[in-house]
Amino acid sequence: MTNNKKSNRRKRAAITAILLLLALLIGWDRCTEKEEPKSDAGTSATTNIAEKHNDKEPHKPQPSVIRQKTKRNRRQKVTEEPVIIQKTVEKQPEEEIECMPSEQPVNTKPQPEPKKDEQHVVEAEEPAEVFAPSKHRFAIGVRAGVGYSSITSLGGMTESYNVRPQFTLKEKGSVVFRGGIYGTWRYGMIGAELGVDYLRLSGSTEKHTATTDLTEKMSVGCDALAPQLMFRFYPYDGFYMSAGAMVVLPFHTSVGYETSRTGTIYRQQDELAAKHLKETVSSNVQFAPALKIGYTDKNTGLEAAVEYDYGATDLLHTNKNEYEYTERCNNSHYIGVNIGYTIDLNKKVQNKKD
């Protein structure tokens, strides 16, 4: 029994020694073997993994570890690692470029067209030109102003100039009032204006005779209604230029006459001369072209304009008389400033609909 136990121990020790020797040989062989290059399958797998994690982590090359038996080979491994790292870093942009198409998928589905209602809403929100509205606009208003008026050739009515004059004659105008109502129409950059104004045209003369030291003053005035039609052009928002004409319809004519002589007799003579002038002078219908420049504020409705009117036809007519008064062509001039207030009719119609 004792011998059998000893033989079994010897067998176990021998088997254990053999196994240890095999393990040492296998470990030595693995340490001395060089690492084989990665296969194509491994490379493609690594590329796919890099594509998946490209957004999270940057591409980090993994240099291969070369194991050598001697210290000389190990030193060569250290010098070769930077070269391998550099090569892998240089290949990095190509790998990233290859990965880009997969990261940004292209949507090939056709997008639905917007509905017609949405198209109308977008078109309504587009701002139109302020100074060129695309619809008809109407407004009515009132205006008033002052101006300077004059009548030409008043001195020629009382003087014939046949003999060399011994006097000096001055013709003057006067400040007059004007006011009325009007309506406007506008479409785009064009428009029109129709109105009726009360207008007074007047003028005066002052004659001074050197031989008798006598000063004579005569004044003539016409109160009239003046229908007017003007065509407007709007080069800018609110600013307009207009041209047209008006017809002066006089309904009252006043004539005044006075001298520098004093005394009852001279005063009676002056009153008689004024009476003769009133019987002789009458007013005519006059045609007057007109020009105007103005500005309208659409927010407040206020309007300001400067206007010039020229009476092209004869305003005063001299009847046949026994007082040596002669017929002359009496034109007129008027220039003034008007201030008006307009009411937009389009806004009122829209408010009623609402």
C-alpha positions in Angstrom: 0.0 0.0 0.0 2.8 2.3 0.8 4.5 1.6 -2.6 1.3 2.3 -4.5 0.8 5.6 -2.8 4.3 6.6 -3.6 3.9 5.7 -7.3 0.7 7.7 -7.5 2.4 10.7 -6.1 5.2 10.4 -8.6 2.7 10.1 -11.5 0.8 13.2 -10.3 4.0 15.2 -10.0 5.2 14.1 -13.4 1.9 15.1 -15.0 1.9 18.4 -13.2 5.4 19.1 -14.4 4.5 18.3 -18.0 1.5 20.6 -17.8 3.6 23.4 -16.4 6.2 22.9 -19.1 3.6 23.0 -21.9 2.1 26.2 -20.4 5.6 27.8 -20.3 6.2 26.8 -23.9 2.9 28.2 -25.1 3.4 31.5 -23.2 6.9 31.9 -24.6 5.7 31.3 -28.2 2.9 34.0 -27.8 5.3 36.5 -26.4 7.8 36.0 -29.3 5.2 36.2 -32.1 4.5 39.5 -33.8 1.0 40.9 -34.0 -0.6 40.1 -37.4 -2.2 43.1 -39.4 -5.9 43.5 -39.1 -8.1 41.9 -41.7 -10.4 43.7 -44.0 -13.4 42.5 -42.1 -12.0 44.1 -38.9 -11.3 47.3 -40.7 -14.8 47.6 -42.1 -16.3 46.9 -38.7 -14.1 49.6 -37.1 -15.2 52.0 -39.8 -18.9 51.3 -39.1 -18.4 51.8 -35.4 -16.6 55.2 -36.1 -19.5 56.2 -38.3 -22.0 55.6 -35.5 -20.1 57.5 -32.9 -18.7 60.3 -35.1 -21.0 62.9 -33.5 -20.3 62.0 -30.0 -16.5 61.5 -30.0 -13.8 62.5 -32.5 -11.9 59.9 -34.4 -9.0 58.6 -32.3 -6.6 56.4 -34.1 -5.4 53.3 -32.2 -1.7 52.6 -33.0 -0.7 49.0 -33.2 1.6 47.7 -30.5 4.6 45.9 -31.7 6.3 43.7 -29.3 9.9 42.7 -29.9 12.1 40.2 -28.2 15.0 42.5 -27.7 15.3 46.1 -26.4 16.4 47.2 -29.9 13.2 46.1 -31.4 11.3 47.9 -28.6 13.0 51.2 -29.4 12.1 50.8 -33.0 8.5 50.3 -31.9 8.6 53.7 -30.1 9.9 55.5 -33.2 7.4 53.8 -35.5 4.4 54.8 -33.4 4.3 58.5 -34.4 4.5 57.6 -38.1 1.6 55.2 -37.7 -0.4 57.9 -35.8 0.4 60.5 -38.5 -0.9 58.2 -41.2 -4.1 57.5 -39.3 -4.6 61.2 -38.7 -4.1 62.0 -42.4 -6.8 59.4 -43.3 -9.3 60.9 -40.8 -10.8 63.6 -43.1 -11.5 61.0 -45.8 -13.3 58.8 -43.3 -15.3 61.8 -42.1 -16.2 62.8 -45.7 -17.4 59.3 -46.3 -19.6 59.5 -43.2 -21.2 62.8 -44.0 -23.9 61.5 -46.5 -25.0 59.0 -43.9 -25.4 61.7 -41.2 -27.6 64.0 -43.3 -30.3 62.1 -45.0 -32.0 63.7 -48.0 -35.7 64.0 -47.9 -36.9 62.9 -51.3 -40.6 63.2 -50.4 -42.5 65.9 -52.4 -43.6 68.8 -50.2 -47.4 69.6 -50.2 -48.4 72.8 -52.0 -49.8 75.6 -49.9 -53.6 76.0 -49.9 -55.3 78.8 -51.9 -56.5 80.4 -48.7 -52.9 80.7 -47.4 -51.8 82.2 -50.7 -54.5 84.9 -50.4 -53.4 85.7 -46.9 -49.8 86.2 -47.9 -50.7 88.4 -50.8 -52.9 90.6 -48.6 -50.0 91.1 -46.2 -47.7 92.5 -48.8 -47.6 96.3 -48.5 -48.6 98.3 -51.5 -47.1 101.6 -52.6 -48.4 104.4 -50.3 -48.5 107.1 -52.9 -50.1 104.9 -55.5 -53.2 103.2 -54.2 -54.8 100.7 -56.5 -58.4 101.8 -55.9 -60.6 104.9 -56.4 -60.6 107.3 -53.5 -63.1 110.1 -52.9 -63.1 113.0 -50.5 -64.9 116.2 -49.8 -63.8 119.3 -47.9 -63.9 123.0 -47.2 -61.1 125.5 -47.6 -60.4 129.2 -47.0 -57.5 131.5 -47.6 -56.2 134.9 -48.4 -54.4 136.2 -51.5 -53.3 139.2 -53.5 -55.4 140.4 -56.4 -55.0 143.0 -59.1 -56.8 144.2 -62.2 -54.8 145.6 -65.1 -55.4 148.7 -67.2 -57.7 150.6 -64.8 -55.9 153.9 -65.4 -56.5 153.5 -69.2 -60.3 153.6 -68.6 -60.2 157.2 -67.4 -57.2 158.5 -69.4 -56.8 158.5 -73.2 -53.0 159.3 -73.2 -53.5 161.3 -76.5 -51.8 164.3 -75.1 -48.5 164.2 -73.3 -49.5 163.4 -69.7 -48.8 165.9 -67.0 -49.5 163.4 -64.2 -48.2 160.2 -62.6 -50.4 157.1 -62.4 -49.9 154.1 -60.2 -51.9 150.9 -60.2 -52.2 148.7 -57.1 -53.7 145.5 -56.0 -55.3 144.5 -52.7 -55.5 141.7 -50.2 -58.7 139.6 -50.7 -60.5 136.7 -49.1 -61.3 133.4 -50.8 -63.2 130.3 -49.6 -65.4 127.5 -50.7 -66.1 123.8 -50.9 -64.5 121.1 -53.1 -64.3 117.4 -53.8 -61.4 115.2 -54.9 -61.0 111.9 -56.7 -57.8 109.9 -56.8 -56.7 106.8 -58.6 -53.0 105.9 -58.3 -50.9 108.9 -59.1 -53.5 110.9 -60.9 -56.6 112.7 -59.6 -59.0 115.5 -60.1 -60.6 118.3 -58.1 -63.9 120.1 -58.5 -64.9 123.0 -56.4 -66.8 126.3 -56.1 -65.3 129.3 -54.3 -66.3 132.7 -53.4 -63.7 135.1 -54.8 -63.2 138.9 -54.8 -61.0 140.5 -57.5 -60.1 144.1 -57.0 -57.6 146.8 -58.0 -57.1 150.6 -57.6 -55.3 153.5 -59.2 -53.8 156.7 -57.8 -53.4 159.7 -60.1 -51.4 162.8 -59.2 -51.5 165.9 -61.4 -48.4 168.1 -61.0 -49.9 171.3 -62.3 -52.9 171.4 -60.0 -51.4 169.3 -57.2 -54.5 167.1 -57.3 -54.5 163.4 -56.3 -57.4 161.2 -57.5 -58.0 157.6 -56.3 -60.3 155.1 -58.0 -61.0 151.5 -56.9 -62.9 148.7 -58.6 -64.0 145.4 -57.0 -65.9 142.4 -58.3 -67.5 139.8 -56.0 -67.9 136.5 -57.9 -68.5 132.8 -57.7 -65.7 130.7 -59.3 -66.4 127.1 -60.3 -63.1 125.3 -60.8 -61.8 122.1 -62.3 -58.3 120.9 -61.7 -56.4 117.8 -62.7 -53.9 116.5 -60.1 -50.6 114.6 -60.3 -49.1 112.9 -57.2 -45.3 112.4 -57.7 -44.9 111.7 -53.9 -47.2 110.6 -51.1 -49.5 113.5 -50.3 -47.7 116.0 -52.5 -49.5 117.0 -55.7 -49.3 119.4 -58.6 -52.5 120.4 -60.4 -53.5 122.4 -63.5 -56.9 123.5 -64.7 -59.1 126.5 -65.1 -61.9 128.4 -63.4 -64.8 130.6 -64.6 -65.3 133.8 -62.7 -69.0 134.6 -62.5 -69.4 138.2 -61.0 -72.6 139.0 -59.2 -71.6 142.5 -57.8 -69.4 145.3 -58.9 -68.3 148.2 -56.7 -66.6 151.4 -57.9 -65.1 154.0 -55.6 -63.7 157.5 -56.4 -62.2 160.2 -54.2 -59.8 163.2 -54.5 -57.6 165.2 -52.2 -59.8 168.3 -52.6 -61.7 169.5 -49.5 -64.9 171.4 -49.3 -68.5 170.8 -50.0 -68.4 171.6 -53.7 -65.5 169.3 -54.3 -67.1 166.5 -52.4 -70.3 166.8 -54.4 -68.2 166.6 -57.6 -66.5 163.5 -56.4 -69.8 161.8 -55.6 -71.0 162.7 -59.1 -67.9 161.2 -60.8 -68.3 158.0 -58.8 -71.9 157.7 -59.9 -70.9 158.2 -63.5 -68.2 155.4 -63.2 -70.8 153.0 -61.7 -73.1 153.6 -64.6 -70.3 153.1 -67.1 -68.4 150.2 -65.8 -69.8 146.7 -65.6 -68.3 143.2 -65.1 -68.0 140.3 -67.5 -67.6 136.6 -67.1 -63.9 135.8 -67.1 -62.1 132.6 -68.0 -59.0 132.0 -65.9 -56.4 129.2 -66.2 -55.0 128.1 -62.8 -51.9 126.3 -61.4 -51.6 124.8 -57.9 -49.1 123.0 -55.7 -50.3 121.5 -52.5 -49.9 118.8 -49.8 -52.5 116.6 -48.1 -52.0 114.8 -44.9 -54.0 111.5 -45.0 -53.9 111.0 -41.3 -55.4 114.4 -40.2 -57.2 115.4 -43.5 -55.6 118.8 -43.5 -54.5 120.3 -46.8 -52.4 123.3 -47.8 -51.9 124.8 -51.2 -50.5 127.7 -53.1 -52.5 128.8 -56.2 -52.1 131.2 -59.1 -55.0 132.3 -61.4 -54.7 134.4 -64.5 -57.8 136.1 -65.9 -57.2 135.7 -69.6 -60.3 137.5 -70.8 -61.7 141.0 -70.2 -63.2 141.3 -66.7 -64.6 144.9 -66.9 -66.6 146.4 -69.7 -66.9 150.1 -70.4 -70.2 151.1 -71.7 -70.8 154.1 -74.1 -70.7 157.3 -72.1 -70.4 161.0 -72.2 -67.5 161.2 -69.7 -64.6 160.3 -72.0 -64.2 156.8 -70.4 -62.7 154.3 -72.8 -62.9 150.6 -73.2 -59.8 148.6 -72.2 -59.0 144.9 -71.8 -58.9 144.4 -68.1 -57.1 141.2 -67.1 -56.7 140.0 -63.5 -54.1 138.2 -61.4 -54.6 136.3 -58.2 -52.1 134.4 -56.0 -52.9 133.1 -52.6 -52.6 130.4 -50.0 -55.5 128.1 -49.0 -56.0 125.9 -46.0 -58.5 123.1 -46.2 -59.9 120.1 -44.4 -61.0 116.9 -46.2 -63.1 113.9 -45.2 -62.3 110.6 -46.8 -65.5 109.0 -48.0 -63.9 105.6 -48.4 -63.4 105.3 -44.7 -67.0 106.2 -44.0 -68.3 103.6 -46.4 -66.1 100.9 -44.9 -67.2 101.8 -41.4 -70.9 101.4 -42.4 -70.2 98.0 -43.9 -68.4 96.9 -40.7 
